[in-house]
Amino acid sequence: MKNVIVKKADLLAALKENKQKHNTIHAAAIEGYWKELEAELKANLKLARSRKEGVMDVYVRVSAPQNHEDDYEKVIHMVECHEEELIELSDQEFDAYYRNNWHWRSDFLGSNTMYASMGPSGPAGVKF
Protein backbone atom coordinates (compact mmCIF):
# COMPACT_ATOMS: atom_id res chain seq x y z
CA MET A 1 0.00 0.00 0.00
CA LYS A 2 1.48 3.33 -1.00
CA ASN A 3 -1.00 5.90 0.34
CA VAL A 4 -3.63 5.94 3.03
CA ILE A 5 -6.50 8.33 3.70
CA VAL A 6 -6.97 9.29 7.35
CA LYS A 7 -9.33 11.45 9.35
CA LYS A 8 -7.96 14.88 10.16
CA ALA A 9 -9.03 14.62 13.83
CA ASP A 10 -7.36 11.22 14.24
CA LEU A 11 -4.14 12.48 12.68
CA LEU A 12 -4.08 15.56 14.92
CA ALA A 13 -4.65 13.41 18.00
CA ALA A 14 -1.79 11.06 17.05
CA LEU A 15 0.57 13.95 16.31
CA LYS A 16 -0.19 15.69 19.60
CA GLU A 17 0.24 12.49 21.59
CA ASN A 18 3.54 11.73 19.83
CA LYS A 19 4.74 15.31 20.39
CA GLN A 20 4.02 14.93 24.12
CA LYS A 21 6.06 11.72 24.25
CA HIS A 22 8.89 13.49 22.43
CA ASN A 23 8.77 16.44 24.83
CA THR A 24 8.77 14.16 27.89
CA ILE A 25 11.90 12.36 26.69
CA HIS A 26 13.56 15.64 25.69
CA ALA A 27 12.83 17.31 29.05
CA ALA A 28 14.34 14.35 30.93
CA ALA A 29 17.33 14.41 28.57
CA ILE A 30 17.92 18.11 29.26
CA GLU A 31 18.10 17.38 33.01
CA GLY A 32 20.64 14.61 32.41
CA TYR A 33 22.57 16.76 29.94
CA TRP A 34 23.11 19.56 32.48
CA LYS A 35 24.19 17.00 35.08
CA GLU A 36 26.67 15.41 32.65
CA LEU A 37 27.96 18.79 31.42
CA GLU A 38 28.55 19.98 34.99
CA ALA A 39 30.47 16.79 35.82
CA GLU A 40 32.57 17.13 32.67
CA LEU A 41 33.37 20.78 33.41
CA LYS A 42 34.26 20.02 37.03
CA ALA A 43 36.64 17.28 35.88
CA ASN A 44 38.27 19.65 33.40
CA LEU A 45 38.56 22.39 36.03
CA LYS A 46 40.20 19.93 38.41
CA LEU A 47 42.61 18.93 35.67
CA ALA A 48 43.39 22.59 34.86
CA ARG A 49 43.98 23.42 38.52
CA SER A 50 46.43 20.51 38.84
CA ARG A 51 48.80 22.31 36.46
CA LYS A 52 50.21 18.94 35.41
CA GLU A 53 52.90 18.98 32.78
CA GLY A 54 51.58 17.85 29.41
CA VAL A 55 47.97 18.63 30.21
CA MET A 56 47.25 21.37 27.71
CA ASP A 57 44.23 20.24 25.72
CA VAL A 58 40.91 20.17 27.52
CA TYR A 59 37.77 18.91 25.82
CA VAL A 60 34.10 18.89 26.66
CA ARG A 61 32.58 15.78 25.12
CA VAL A 62 28.95 16.50 25.83
CA SER A 63 26.53 17.17 22.97
CA ALA A 64 23.18 18.82 23.52
CA PRO A 65 20.12 16.55 23.37
CA GLN A 66 18.21 16.57 20.12
CA ASN A 67 14.88 18.37 19.95
CA HIS A 68 12.50 17.87 17.03
CA GLU A 69 9.49 19.63 18.49
CA ASP A 70 9.45 21.96 15.46
CA ASP A 71 8.84 18.97 13.18
CA TYR A 72 5.69 18.13 15.13
CA GLU A 73 4.60 21.78 15.26
CA LYS A 74 4.99 22.18 11.50
CA VAL A 75 2.94 19.11 10.65
CA ILE A 76 0.29 19.90 13.27
CA HIS A 77 -0.09 23.39 11.83
CA MET A 78 -0.30 22.03 8.29
CA VAL A 79 -3.02 19.57 9.31
CA GLU A 80 -4.95 22.25 11.19
CA CYS A 81 -4.85 24.44 8.07
CA HIS A 82 -6.07 21.59 5.85
CA GLU A 83 -9.66 22.42 4.89
CA GLU A 84 -10.97 18.91 4.34
CA GLU A 85 -11.73 16.29 6.98
CA LEU A 86 -9.77 13.55 5.20
CA ILE A 87 -6.05 13.67 4.46
CA GLU A 88 -4.01 11.44 2.18
CA LEU A 89 -0.65 10.34 3.56
CA SER A 90 2.22 8.53 1.90
CA ASP A 91 3.59 5.46 3.64
CA GLN A 92 6.56 7.53 4.93
CA GLU A 93 4.26 10.22 6.30
CA PHE A 94 2.03 7.62 7.95
CA ASP A 95 5.06 5.95 9.51
CA ALA A 96 6.29 9.27 10.94
CA TYR A 97 3.02 10.91 11.95
CA TYR A 98 1.07 7.91 13.27
CA ARG A 99 3.76 5.47 14.29
CA ASN A 100 6.20 8.16 15.50
CA ASN A 101 8.88 6.58 13.34
CA TRP A 102 10.51 9.72 11.91
CA HIS A 103 13.74 9.55 9.89
CA TRP A 104 15.61 11.01 12.91
CA ARG A 105 14.12 8.60 15.47
CA SER A 106 17.16 6.39 16.11
CA ASP A 107 19.51 9.39 16.51
CA PHE A 108 17.03 11.12 18.82
CA LEU A 109 16.59 8.03 21.01
CA GLY A 110 20.31 7.26 20.99
CA SER A 111 21.40 10.62 22.33
CA ASN A 112 18.40 11.56 24.44
CA THR A 113 17.76 8.22 26.15
CA MET A 114 21.32 8.18 27.49
CA TYR A 115 20.89 11.64 29.02
CA ALA A 116 17.32 10.98 30.17
CA SER A 117 18.53 8.04 32.27
CA MET A 118 20.93 10.41 34.08
CA GLY A 119 18.28 12.96 35.05
CA PRO A 120 16.44 12.67 38.36
CA SER A 121 13.01 12.36 36.79
CA GLY A 122 13.86 10.23 33.73
CA PRO A 123 11.26 9.52 31.05
CA ALA A 124 9.44 7.05 33.31
CA GLY A 125 7.93 4.45 31.05
CA VAL A 126 7.46 6.67 27.99
CA LYS A 127 7.31 4.46 24.91
CA PHE A 128 8.36 6.45 21.88
Z-matrix of the N, CA and C atoms (Angstrom, degrees):
N
C 1 1.449
C 2 1.530 1 107.72
N 3 1.318 2 116.45 1 130.34
C 4 1.452 3 119.57 2 -177.21
C 5 1.523 4 112.96 3 -97.83
N 6 1.313 5 118.48 4 -40.02
C 7 1.458 6 122.17 5 -179.53
C 8 1.518 7 110.39 6 -129.26
N 9 1.318 8 115.09 7 155.88
C 10 1.451 9 120.87 8 178.51
C 11 1.528 10 108.02 9 -138.57
N 12 1.316 11 116.25 10 144.25
C 13 1.459 12 120.97 11 177.59
C 14 1.523 13 107.72 12 -103.47
N 15 1.326 14 116.08 13 127.92
C 16 1.461 15 121.58 14 -176.51
C 17 1.522 16 110.51 15 -125.39
N 18 1.317 17 115.13 16 160.16
C 19 1.456 18 120.43 17 176.27
C 20 1.529 19 109.13 18 -78.25
N 21 1.304 20 114.59 19 136.62
C 22 1.460 21 121.33 20 -179.55
C 23 1.534 22 111.24 21 -55.15
N 24 1.330 23 117.21 22 -46.30
C 25 1.468 24 121.38 23 -178.36
C 26 1.526 25 111.52 24 -62.64
N 27 1.329 26 117.11 25 -40.12
C 28 1.461 27 120.72 26 179.09
C 29 1.529 28 111.17 27 -66.28
N 30 1.320 29 115.80 28 -41.04
C 31 1.459 30 120.56 29 179.15
C 32 1.528 31 110.64 30 -64.61
N 33 1.318 32 117.00 31 -44.32
C 34 1.468 33 120.20 32 178.26
C 35 1.528 34 111.09 33 -61.30
N 36 1.315 35 116.79 34 -42.20
C 37 1.467 36 120.19 35 179.45
C 38 1.527 37 110.84 36 -62.23
N 39 1.329 38 117.19 37 -43.82
C 40 1.468 39 121.11 38 179.42
C 41 1.525 40 110.67 39 -64.13
N 42 1.315 41 117.05 40 -44.98
C 43 1.464 42 120.79 41 179.84
C 44 1.524 43 112.06 42 -61.51
N 45 1.322 44 116.46 43 -42.98
C 46 1.472 45 119.80 44 -178.87
C 47 1.525 46 111.51 45 -68.65
N 48 1.318 47 116.83 46 -38.29
C 49 1.469 48 120.13 47 176.52
C 50 1.532 49 110.73 48 -65.33
N 51 1.330 50 116.63 49 -43.64
C 52 1.461 51 120.89 50 179.68
C 53 1.533 52 111.34 51 -66.07
N 54 1.327 53 116.44 52 -37.40
C 55 1.471 54 120.52 53 177.09
C 56 1.527 55 109.81 54 -62.86
N 57 1.326 56 117.25 55 -41.11
C 58 1.467 57 120.64 56 178.95
C 59 1.523 58 111.21 57 -62.54
N 60 1.334 59 117.15 58 -42.29
C 61 1.463 60 120.89 59 177.06
C 62 1.519 61 110.20 60 -60.65
N 63 1.326 62 115.46 61 -45.20
C 64 1.466 63 121.39 62 178.25
C 65 1.525 64 110.47 63 -57.84
N 66 1.326 65 116.40 64 -47.83
C 67 1.464 66 120.99 65 -177.21
C 68 1.529 67 111.84 66 -65.62
N 69 1.325 68 117.12 67 -34.96
C 70 1.467 69 120.66 68 178.18
C 71 1.523 70 110.38 69 -64.64
N 72 1.321 71 116.38 70 -46.05
C 73 1.469 72 120.65 71 178.70
C 74 1.522 73 109.90 72 -65.00
N 75 1.329 74 117.33 73 -43.35
C 76 1.464 75 120.56 74 -178.85
C 77 1.525 76 111.17 75 -63.88
N 78 1.319 77 118.43 76 -43.01
C 79 1.469 78 121.48 77 -179.77
C 80 1.535 79 110.63 78 -61.66
N 81 1.329 80 116.82 79 -42.52
C 82 1.463 81 120.04 80 177.63
C 83 1.527 82 110.65 81 -66.33
N 84 1.327 83 116.50 82 -36.55
C 85 1.465 84 120.56 83 178.95
C 86 1.529 85 111.01 84 -66.26
N 87 1.320 86 117.34 85 -37.42
C 88 1.469 87 120.64 86 178.63
C 89 1.530 88 109.99 87 -62.05
N 90 1.333 89 116.97 88 -42.98
C 91 1.470 90 119.97 89 177.57
C 92 1.530 91 110.95 90 -58.98
N 93 1.325 92 116.34 91 -47.09
C 94 1.462 93 120.64 92 179.14
C 95 1.516 94 112.57 93 -66.17
N 96 1.328 95 116.26 94 -35.62
C 97 1.465 96 121.16 95 178.70
C 98 1.521 97 110.62 96 -61.12
N 99 1.339 98 117.18 97 -48.42
C 100 1.472 99 119.66 98 -179.04
C 101 1.528 100 110.64 99 -62.91
N 102 1.312 101 116.57 100 -38.09
C 103 1.467 102 120.78 101 177.97
C 104 1.536 103 110.21 102 -62.99
N 105 1.323 104 115.96 103 -47.03
C 106 1.471 105 120.75 104 -179.89
C 107 1.527 106 111.44 105 -65.75
N 108 1.332 107 117.28 106 -42.13
C 109 1.461 108 121.36 107 179.38
C 110 1.527 109 110.71 108 -62.25
N 111 1.318 110 116.92 109 -43.90
C 112 1.464 111 120.79 110 179.12
C 113 1.529 112 110.71 111 -61.41
N 114 1.328 113 117.10 112 -43.32
C 115 1.467 114 120.89 113 178.86
C 116 1.529 115 110.69 114 -62.95
N 117 1.314 116 116.25 115 -42.20
C 118 1.468 117 120.94 116 179.77
C 119 1.533 118 110.98 117 -64.38
N 120 1.314 119 116.19 118 -43.34
C 121 1.471 120 120.26 119 179.40
C 122 1.528 121 111.58 120 -66.67
N 123 1.328 122 117.06 121 -40.03
C 124 1.466 123 120.40 122 177.54
C 125 1.528 124 110.86 123 -61.94
N 126 1.334 125 116.22 124 -41.91
C 127 1.467 126 120.21 125 178.62
C 128 1.522 127 110.73 126 -63.44
N 129 1.340 128 116.85 127 -41.35
C 130 1.457 129 119.97 128 178.87
C 131 1.522 130 111.64 129 -68.06
N 132 1.324 131 117.47 130 -37.31
C 133 1.460 132 121.09 131 178.11
C 134 1.533 133 110.14 132 -65.25
N 135 1.313 134 115.60 133 -41.19
C 136 1.468 135 120.22 134 177.69
C 137 1.530 136 109.80 135 -61.71
N 138 1.310 137 115.91 136 -43.10
C 139 1.459 138 121.03 137 178.73
C 140 1.528 139 110.50 138 -63.38
N 141 1.335 140 117.09 139 -43.55
C 142 1.467 141 120.95 140 179.73
C 143 1.524 142 111.03 141 -64.34
N 144 1.299 143 117.04 142 -40.09
C 145 1.465 144 121.06 143 -178.81
C 146 1.526 145 112.26 144 -70.42
N 147 1.326 146 117.46 145 -20.27
C 148 1.465 147 121.00 146 179.83
C 149 1.525 148 111.69 147 -72.28
N 150 1.319 149 115.89 148 -22.00
C 151 1.473 150 122.66 149 179.31
C 152 1.537 151 112.11 150 52.90
N 153 1.327 152 115.68 151 33.41
C 154 1.464 153 120.06 152 -179.99
C 155 1.517 154 110.55 153 -68.03
N 156 1.302 155 114.53 154 140.20
C 157 1.458 156 121.65 155 176.44
C 158 1.528 157 109.20 156 -61.91
N 159 1.304 158 117.56 157 135.27
C 160 1.449 159 122.31 158 177.84
C 161 1.521 160 114.19 159 88.89
N 162 1.314 161 116.79 160 -9.19
C 163 1.459 162 119.65 161 178.25
C 164 1.527 163 107.35 162 -94.64
N 165 1.317 164 115.90 163 94.14
C 166 1.459 165 119.99 164 -177.39
C 167 1.526 166 112.20 165 -120.72
N 168 1.313 167 116.22 166 -31.18
C 169 1.458 168 120.15 167 -178.64
C 170 1.524 169 109.54 168 -98.25
N 171 1.310 170 114.93 169 125.83
C 172 1.458 171 121.06 170 178.76
C 173 1.518 172 107.44 171 -122.31
N 174 1.321 173 116.61 172 132.55
C 175 1.456 174 121.33 173 -176.91
C 176 1.525 175 110.37 174 -125.09
N 177 1.301 176 115.14 175 147.60
C 178 1.454 177 121.59 176 169.90
C 179 1.522 178 105.93 177 -111.19
N 180 1.313 179 116.08 178 115.25
C 181 1.462 180 122.06 179 -174.87
C 182 1.529 181 111.52 180 -104.49
N 183 1.294 182 115.87 181 46.01
C 184 1.456 183 120.25 182 -178.03
C 185 1.524 184 108.07 183 -123.38
N 186 1.308 185 116.25 184 118.83
C 187 1.469 186 121.55 185 178.82
C 188 1.518 187 109.57 186 -100.40
N 189 1.310 188 115.86 187 143.38
C 190 1.467 189 120.60 188 -179.69
C 191 1.525 190 110.50 189 -64.25
N 192 1.323 191 116.60 190 145.11
C 193 1.473 192 120.21 191 176.43
C 194 1.527 193 110.89 192 -61.90
N 195 1.305 194 115.09 193 148.80
C 196 1.465 195 120.02 194 177.91
C 197 1.519 196 110.61 195 -76.75
N 198 1.327 197 114.86 196 144.97
C 199 1.460 198 120.90 197 176.59
C 200 1.525 199 108.17 198 -135.35
N 201 1.314 200 116.29 199 120.07
C 202 1.468 201 121.66 200 -179.80
C 203 1.523 202 111.73 201 -116.75
N 204 1.321 203 115.92 202 26.42
C 205 1.457 204 120.01 203 -179.89
C 206 1.528 205 111.37 204 -57.43
N 207 1.327 206 117.37 205 -34.96
C 208 1.471 207 120.39 206 178.92
C 209 1.526 208 112.44 207 -61.39
N 210 1.327 209 117.31 208 -32.28
C 211 1.466 210 119.81 209 177.68
C 212 1.525 211 110.30 210 -63.09
N 213 1.329 212 115.78 211 -43.97
C 214 1.468 213 120.15 212 177.38
C 215 1.532 214 110.18 213 -63.93
N 216 1.334 215 115.82 214 -47.27
C 217 1.466 216 120.32 215 -177.53
C 218 1.531 217 111.59 216 -58.50
N 219 1.313 218 116.19 217 -42.23
C 220 1.464 219 120.62 218 180.00
C 221 1.529 220 111.30 219 -61.34
N 222 1.323 221 116.23 220 -49.02
C 223 1.463 222 120.10 221 -177.32
C 224 1.528 223 110.23 222 -68.47
N 225 1.323 224 117.48 223 -40.91
C 226 1.469 225 120.17 224 177.36
C 227 1.525 226 110.07 225 -58.88
N 228 1.307 227 117.06 226 -44.74
C 229 1.463 228 120.51 227 179.90
C 230 1.538 229 111.01 228 -64.21
N 231 1.317 230 116.25 229 -41.32
C 232 1.464 231 119.73 230 178.56
C 233 1.526 232 110.73 231 -61.92
N 234 1.320 233 116.94 232 -42.85
C 235 1.468 234 120.80 233 -179.89
C 236 1.521 235 110.09 234 -66.65
N 237 1.313 236 117.37 235 -42.36
C 238 1.465 237 120.80 236 179.00
C 239 1.533 238 111.49 237 -61.84
N 240 1.326 239 116.57 238 -32.81
C 241 1.468 240 120.60 239 179.47
C 242 1.529 241 112.60 240 -80.69
N 243 1.316 242 117.03 241 -15.84
C 244 1.462 243 121.09 242 -179.93
C 245 1.532 244 108.89 243 -65.36
N 246 1.308 245 117.34 244 128.18
C 247 1.466 246 121.44 245 -171.81
C 248 1.526 247 114.37 246 -81.64
N 249 1.302 248 117.50 247 -20.89
C 250 1.459 249 120.09 248 -177.25
C 251 1.526 250 110.31 249 -97.13
N 252 1.318 251 116.08 250 160.70
C 253 1.463 252 121.36 251 -176.99
C 254 1.527 253 113.03 252 -85.29
N 255 1.334 254 117.07 253 -12.26
C 256 1.452 255 121.44 254 177.41
C 257 1.526 256 108.68 255 -116.96
N 258 1.329 257 115.48 256 142.82
C 259 1.460 258 121.27 257 -177.96
C 260 1.524 259 108.64 258 -131.64
N 261 1.318 260 116.01 259 134.87
C 262 1.461 261 120.79 260 177.24
C 263 1.524 262 109.42 261 -93.07
N 264 1.323 263 115.61 262 128.61
C 265 1.462 264 121.90 263 179.24
C 266 1.520 265 110.52 264 -118.84
N 267 1.325 266 115.29 265 143.55
C 268 1.463 267 119.85 266 171.34
C 269 1.526 268 108.22 267 -74.44
N 270 1.319 269 116.72 268 169.94
C 271 1.464 270 118.59 269 179.27
C 272 1.526 271 111.12 270 -64.61
N 273 1.344 272 118.30 271 -34.43
C 274 1.465 273 121.31 272 177.73
C 275 1.533 274 111.20 273 -67.52
N 276 1.320 275 116.47 274 -41.68
C 277 1.463 276 120.34 275 178.54
C 278 1.534 277 110.27 276 -64.94
N 279 1.322 278 116.25 277 -43.62
C 280 1.462 279 120.16 278 178.88
C 281 1.527 280 110.58 279 -60.25
N 282 1.332 281 115.64 280 -44.01
C 283 1.459 282 120.70 281 -179.90
C 284 1.531 283 110.84 282 -60.48
N 285 1.317 284 117.28 283 -42.14
C 286 1.470 285 121.11 284 -179.42
C 287 1.518 286 111.56 285 -74.17
N 288 1.316 287 117.28 286 -51.60
C 289 1.461 288 121.08 287 -169.87
C 290 1.523 289 113.53 288 -75.73
N 291 1.333 290 117.26 289 -39.86
C 292 1.468 291 120.64 290 -179.15
C 293 1.521 292 112.50 291 -90.52
N 294 1.316 293 115.54 292 -45.86
C 295 1.460 294 120.16 293 -173.60
C 296 1.531 295 112.70 294 -91.47
N 297 1.334 296 116.29 295 -3.17
C 298 1.464 297 122.54 296 179.20
C 299 1.526 298 111.21 297 59.64
N 300 1.308 299 115.38 298 34.17
C 301 1.462 300 121.95 299 -178.41
C 302 1.526 301 108.94 300 -110.24
N 303 1.328 302 115.69 301 67.12
C 304 1.461 303 122.85 302 -179.38
C 305 1.530 304 109.87 303 -72.28
N 306 1.306 305 117.65 304 163.35
C 307 1.466 306 121.56 305 -179.93
C 308 1.529 307 111.55 306 -63.89
N 309 1.315 308 119.11 307 -22.25
C 310 1.466 309 123.62 308 -178.77
C 311 1.532 310 112.60 309 -96.86
N 312 1.304 311 118.01 310 3.53
C 313 1.460 312 122.21 311 -172.86
C 314 1.529 313 113.79 312 -54.20
N 315 1.314 314 118.13 313 -51.13
C 316 1.471 315 119.44 314 -174.91
C 317 1.528 316 111.35 315 -65.61
N 318 1.330 317 118.18 316 -37.84
C 319 1.470 318 120.46 317 176.60
C 320 1.525 319 110.68 318 -65.54
N 321 1.333 320 116.20 319 -43.62
C 322 1.462 321 121.40 320 179.45
C 323 1.524 322 110.37 321 -59.74
N 324 1.328 323 117.18 322 -49.84
C 325 1.459 324 120.61 323 -178.39
C 326 1.526 325 111.47 324 -67.36
N 327 1.328 326 116.62 325 -36.77
C 328 1.465 327 120.11 326 179.98
C 329 1.515 328 112.79 327 -61.39
N 330 1.312 329 116.78 328 -47.98
C 331 1.469 330 119.46 329 -178.01
C 332 1.520 331 111.93 330 -79.91
N 333 1.311 332 117.42 331 -42.92
C 334 1.461 333 119.96 332 -172.50
C 335 1.519 334 113.67 333 -77.93
N 336 1.321 335 118.72 334 -33.12
C 337 1.455 336 120.80 335 -179.93
C 338 1.525 337 110.55 336 -66.10
N 339 1.320 338 116.74 337 -37.59
C 340 1.466 339 120.46 338 177.95
C 341 1.530 340 109.63 339 -60.65
N 342 1.321 341 116.89 340 -49.91
C 343 1.465 342 120.32 341 179.63
C 344 1.523 343 111.60 342 -66.55
N 345 1.325 344 116.92 343 -40.98
C 346 1.467 345 120.77 344 -177.10
C 347 1.524 346 110.70 345 -59.52
N 348 1.324 347 117.22 346 -34.78
C 349 1.470 348 119.69 347 -179.99
C 350 1.522 349 112.01 348 -70.52
N 351 1.345 350 117.07 349 -17.58
C 352 1.472 351 121.08 350 179.50
C 353 1.524 352 112.66 351 -86.16
N 354 1.332 353 115.75 352 -24.84
C 355 1.468 354 120.12 353 -177.10
C 356 1.512 355 111.20 354 -73.00
N 357 1.326 356 117.24 355 155.74
C 358 1.458 357 120.76 356 -177.74
C 359 1.536 358 113.85 357 -66.40
N 360 1.334 359 116.74 358 -29.77
C 361 1.459 360 117.15 359 -176.89
C 362 1.520 361 112.11 360 -95.53
N 363 1.323 362 118.37 361 -25.78
C 364 1.464 363 121.39 362 -179.54
C 365 1.513 364 112.53 363 52.72
N 366 1.331 365 118.88 364 170.50
C 367 1.448 366 121.02 365 -178.46
C 368 1.516 367 113.19 366 -89.39
N 369 1.284 368 118.12 367 28.69
C 370 1.456 369 127.77 368 -179.54
C 371 1.515 370 116.61 369 -0.72
N 372 1.305 371 115.70 370 89.40
C 373 1.456 372 121.60 371 171.67
C 374 1.515 373 116.32 372 70.07
N 375 1.329 374 118.61 373 14.79
C 376 1.456 375 120.05 374 178.74
C 377 1.518 376 108.06 375 -75.41
N 378 1.321 377 116.20 376 122.80
C 379 1.469 378 121.19 377 176.47
C 380 1.510 379 107.13 378 -100.00
N 381 1.315 380 116.21 379 118.58
C 382 1.452 381 121.62 380 -175.51
C 383 1.502 382 109.75 381 -93.36
